[in-house]
Amino acid sequence: MSKKNSEQKNRQDEGGRKPVREYEPPPEMQGKFKRSDERSLGKPALLCIDLQFLGAIEGYGIFEKQRQSGISKGAIEYYLDRVWSTVIPNVVTLQRTFREMGQEIIHSRIQSLTQDGRDRSWEHKRLGLHAAPGSKLAEFLPDVAPQGDELIINKTASGLFNSTNIHYVMRNLDITDLLVAGVYTNECVSSAVRSAADLGYNVTLLSDATAAITPELHRAAILTVKERYARVSTTKEAIEKYKGALATGRD
């Protein structure tokens, strides 16, 4: 047997499934490295990330000029279809449920402090991401817009936790658990999940209330955080779990 074939055989898992290529992450963390689900559920908040005209409406912002965006027509069509056929309906359900339960909903969006965007991060300047205060690009999508006194956190970088005071606000509200929805799964959503986990929050990533520009990027982001930084749940699973926990005072 050649050295290459021997190495490939040695990389097979205990169940005898196909070898894991070096550039592929293992399907899940095994044994002692697997994230424990024993942690009790606490006070939850729903975090909705970047559901605004800038990055979720055809003809606006990122998708205003397709050729200049560097994103293929097929990818744009896939992404927008997923946002409107899957993400938005599930976020509507989540928001309605959290309002009924009397729990916090936090809306984050990209919006500069200044009209010319001079306060933006270097990253957003390089990418040309700018939503001026009061602009159409900064508006939340009507179906999932804030209601009443719900919290709004504006940001000018991908990292929500390292560029805003959201951690300070959530601690003031005694929030311990964070359910995360929005776009893009592999960028701002993933960044928020990782940062929240590092800060000690009990995080749930909602797999059917998030989207990336391609299905491959979405799946890769889910696989990367699953059982490491967050539970990964569907909208229905998360609602049932938290409604039950809040009703009984335990998970």
C-alpha positions as CSV (number, residue, x, y, z in Angstrom):
1,M,0.0,0.0,0.0
2,S,1.4,3.4,-0.9
3,K,2.1,6.0,1.7
4,K,-0.8,8.2,0.3
5,N,-3.3,5.3,0.5
6,S,-2.1,4.4,4.0
7,E,-2.6,8.0,5.3
8,Q,-6.0,8.1,3.7
9,K,-7.0,4.9,5.3
10,N,-5.8,6.1,8.7
11,R,-8.1,9.1,8.4
12,Q,-11.2,7.0,8.3
13,D,-13.4,7.4,11.3
14,E,-14.4,4.5,13.6
15,G,-17.7,4.0,11.8
16,G,-15.8,3.1,8.6
17,R,-17.3,6.1,6.7
18,K,-15.4,7.6,3.8
19,P,-12.1,9.3,4.5
20,V,-12.1,12.9,5.6
21,R,-10.1,15.0,3.2
22,E,-7.6,17.3,4.8
23,Y,-9.4,20.4,3.7
24,E,-12.7,19.3,5.1
25,P,-13.7,19.7,8.8
26,P,-14.9,16.6,10.6
27,P,-18.7,16.3,10.6
28,E,-18.9,16.8,14.3
29,M,-16.7,16.9,17.4
30,Q,-16.4,13.5,18.9
31,G,-16.2,12.2,22.5
32,K,-14.9,14.6,25.2
33,F,-14.6,17.4,22.7
34,K,-18.4,17.5,21.9
35,R,-20.2,20.6,23.3
36,S,-22.3,19.7,26.3
37,D,-26.0,20.3,26.1
38,E,-26.4,20.0,29.9
39,R,-26.4,23.8,30.5
40,S,-29.7,25.1,31.8
41,L,-31.6,27.5,29.7
42,G,-31.8,31.0,31.1
43,K,-33.3,34.4,30.1
44,P,-33.3,34.5,26.2
45,A,-33.1,37.2,23.7
46,L,-33.7,37.0,19.9
47,L,-31.0,38.7,17.9
48,C,-31.9,39.6,14.3
49,I,-28.8,40.6,12.2
50,D,-28.8,42.9,9.2
51,L,-32.3,42.3,7.9
52,Q,-32.3,45.6,6.0
53,F,-32.5,47.1,2.5
54,L,-28.7,47.2,2.3
55,G,-28.3,43.5,1.9
56,A,-31.6,41.8,1.4
57,I,-33.5,43.6,-1.4
58,E,-32.8,43.3,-5.1
59,G,-31.8,46.6,-6.6
60,Y,-30.5,48.1,-3.3
61,G,-27.1,48.3,-1.7
62,I,-25.0,45.2,-2.3
63,F,-27.3,44.1,-5.1
64,E,-27.8,47.5,-6.8
65,K,-25.1,46.9,-9.4
66,Q,-24.7,43.2,-10.0
67,R,-21.6,43.3,-12.2
68,Q,-19.8,45.6,-9.7
69,S,-20.7,43.4,-6.7
70,G,-18.6,40.5,-8.0
71,I,-21.4,38.1,-7.1
72,S,-22.8,35.9,-9.8
73,K,-26.4,36.2,-10.9
74,G,-27.1,32.6,-9.8
75,A,-25.8,33.3,-6.3
76,I,-27.8,36.4,-6.0
77,E,-31.0,34.6,-7.1
78,Y,-30.4,31.8,-4.7
79,Y,-29.7,34.1,-1.8
80,L,-32.6,36.4,-2.3
81,D,-35.0,33.4,-2.8
82,R,-33.8,31.9,0.5
83,V,-34.1,35.2,2.4
84,W,-37.7,35.7,1.3
85,S,-39.0,32.2,1.1
86,T,-37.3,30.8,4.3
87,V,-35.5,33.3,6.5
88,I,-38.1,36.1,6.6
89,P,-41.1,33.8,7.4
90,N,-39.2,32.1,10.1
91,V,-38.0,35.4,11.7
92,V,-41.6,36.6,11.6
93,T,-42.6,33.5,13.6
94,L,-39.7,34.0,16.0
95,Q,-40.4,37.6,16.6
96,R,-44.1,37.0,17.1
97,T,-43.3,34.2,19.6
98,F,-40.8,36.3,21.6
99,R,-43.3,39.2,21.8
100,E,-46.0,36.8,23.1
101,M,-43.5,35.5,25.7
102,G,-42.5,39.0,26.7
103,Q,-38.8,38.4,25.9
104,E,-36.3,40.8,24.3
105,I,-35.8,41.2,20.6
106,I,-32.6,42.9,19.5
107,H,-32.3,44.3,16.0
108,S,-28.8,45.0,14.7
109,R,-28.1,46.7,11.4
110,I,-25.4,48.4,9.4
111,Q,-25.7,52.1,9.8
112,S,-23.1,54.8,10.0
113,L,-23.0,57.6,12.6
114,T,-22.3,60.1,9.8
115,Q,-23.9,60.9,6.5
116,D,-20.6,60.5,4.6
117,G,-19.6,57.3,6.5
118,R,-16.3,58.5,7.7
119,D,-16.8,56.7,11.0
120,R,-17.0,53.3,9.3
121,S,-14.5,50.5,9.9
122,W,-11.7,50.2,7.4
123,E,-13.3,46.9,6.3
124,H,-16.6,48.5,5.5
125,K,-14.9,51.4,3.6
126,R,-12.9,48.8,1.5
127,L,-16.1,46.9,0.7
128,G,-18.1,50.0,0.0
129,L,-20.7,49.2,2.7
130,H,-22.4,52.4,3.8
131,A,-25.9,53.0,5.1
132,A,-26.3,56.6,6.2
133,P,-28.6,57.6,9.0
134,G,-32.2,57.9,7.7
135,S,-31.3,56.3,4.4
136,K,-33.3,53.7,2.6
137,L,-30.4,51.3,2.9
138,A,-30.5,51.5,6.7
139,E,-34.2,50.7,6.8
140,F,-35.2,47.4,8.3
141,L,-37.2,45.0,6.1
142,P,-40.9,45.9,6.9
143,D,-41.9,42.3,7.7
144,V,-39.3,42.0,10.5
145,A,-38.9,45.6,11.5
146,P,-38.6,46.6,15.2
147,Q,-41.9,47.3,17.0
148,G,-42.5,49.5,20.0
149,D,-39.6,49.8,22.4
150,E,-37.5,47.0,20.9
151,L,-33.7,47.5,21.0
152,I,-31.8,48.6,17.9
153,I,-28.0,48.3,17.7
154,N,-26.2,50.1,14.8
155,K,-22.8,48.9,13.7
156,T,-20.2,49.8,11.1
157,A,-18.2,46.5,11.1
158,S,-19.0,42.8,10.7
159,G,-18.2,42.1,14.4
160,L,-21.3,43.1,16.4
161,F,-19.8,42.4,19.8
162,N,-16.4,44.1,19.3
163,S,-17.8,47.2,17.6
164,T,-20.9,48.1,19.7
165,N,-22.0,48.1,23.3
166,I,-24.4,45.1,22.9
167,H,-22.6,43.0,25.6
168,Y,-23.0,45.8,28.1
169,V,-26.7,46.2,27.2
170,M,-27.4,42.5,27.4
171,R,-25.8,42.2,30.8
172,N,-27.9,45.1,32.0
173,L,-30.9,43.2,30.8
174,D,-29.7,40.0,32.6
175,I,-29.8,38.1,29.3
176,T,-28.0,34.8,29.4
177,D,-29.2,33.0,26.2
178,L,-29.0,34.3,22.7
179,L,-30.9,33.0,19.6
180,V,-29.4,34.3,16.4
181,A,-31.0,34.9,13.1
182,G,-30.2,37.0,10.0
183,V,-27.6,37.4,7.3
184,Y,-24.9,36.4,6.2
185,T,-24.5,33.1,8.1
186,N,-20.8,32.9,7.3
187,E,-20.0,36.6,8.1
188,C,-21.8,38.8,10.6
189,V,-23.9,36.0,12.0
190,S,-21.0,33.6,12.5
191,S,-19.0,36.5,14.1
192,A,-21.8,37.2,16.6
193,V,-22.2,33.6,17.5
194,R,-18.5,33.1,18.2
195,S,-18.1,36.3,20.2
196,A,-21.3,35.7,22.2
197,A,-20.1,32.2,23.1
198,D,-16.7,33.5,24.1
199,L,-18.4,36.0,26.4
200,G,-20.3,33.2,28.1
201,Y,-23.7,33.4,26.5
202,N,-25.7,30.2,25.8
203,V,-26.0,30.6,22.0
204,T,-28.5,29.0,19.5
205,L,-27.9,29.5,15.8
206,L,-31.2,29.2,13.9
207,S,-30.3,27.2,10.8
208,D,-33.6,28.0,8.9
209,A,-33.6,31.7,9.9
210,T,-30.2,32.5,8.4
211,A,-28.7,32.7,4.9
212,A,-25.4,33.0,3.0
213,I,-24.8,33.9,-0.6
214,T,-24.4,30.3,-1.5
215,P,-25.7,27.1,0.1
216,E,-22.1,25.8,0.5
217,L,-21.1,28.9,2.5
218,H,-24.2,28.5,4.7
219,R,-23.5,24.8,5.4
220,A,-19.9,25.4,6.1
221,A,-20.7,28.1,8.6
222,I,-23.3,25.9,10.3
223,L,-20.8,23.0,10.5
224,T,-18.1,25.3,11.9
225,V,-20.1,26.5,14.9
226,K,-22.2,23.4,15.6
227,E,-21.5,21.8,18.9
228,R,-18.5,24.1,19.3
229,Y,-19.9,27.6,19.8
230,A,-23.6,27.1,19.6
231,R,-26.5,24.7,19.5
232,V,-27.9,24.6,16.0
233,S,-31.7,24.4,15.9
234,T,-34.6,25.0,13.5
235,T,-37.1,27.7,14.4
236,K,-39.7,25.2,15.5
237,E,-37.2,23.3,17.7
238,A,-36.0,26.5,19.4
239,I,-39.5,27.9,20.0
240,E,-40.7,24.6,21.5
241,K,-37.6,24.4,23.8
242,Y,-37.8,28.0,25.1
243,K,-41.5,28.1,25.4
244,G,-41.4,25.0,27.5
245,A,-38.5,26.2,29.6
246,L,-40.1,29.6,30.3
247,A,-43.4,27.9,31.2
248,T,-41.8,25.5,33.7
249,G,-38.8,27.6,34.8
250,R,-36.4,24.9,33.7
251,D,-35.2,23.2,30.5
